[in-house]
Amino acid sequence: MNWEKARPIKDLFEANPTLEKSYEQVKRSLELNPNLAPAHLLKGNLLLRVARPIDAWVEFDEYLRLEPNGAFANETRAVVDKIRKATSTKQGEGKA
């Protein structure tokens, strides 16, 4: 899959065409089967890669809802926890 090709590429501009193709593939997979847990996980990873953590969080939560004891559940929970902490820190920065 294209995600595996794009993952090691550090430069987002260089990885972008491959990431976009991966996103289109996973989006289509979810249109065909919205309960495909691994597709939610992949979509979350793609969104996280392009700096959309809140959208990624939604996909990770859906993966965990569908496969609470899945092969990647523990790692996914850890990522969700990091996103939660990072976003709560950013929300608190603007307050005096």
Steps between C-alpha positions, in 0.01 A plus 500: 500500500608857442512576874796265536680686221430844649573419863880517485502824296574784741431787260123552496511673162674198350264255670185695418404328170534157659312612812217641290468174308498306827234732639280449194538124531411491868213744447358271232543198727300671771228595252469130415524383862478765774568234763842407364703572812848484341391760244409741783842439651673569170292811437592625846869445429472683168323794664757512777780504241352815340459676835128447552507349850136568591376324185745218567366468853148446362627217279702345781196507728298324230769235464494445876120483502505234231802305631551586867738208537648518150864441417573874511257601776763571767717707266194684374389585853848637570483721188150622593629585847787703349258683270266571791785641710640707213164649409406577859835675545444710188147594610635614836780713351276787401350542846638730768 
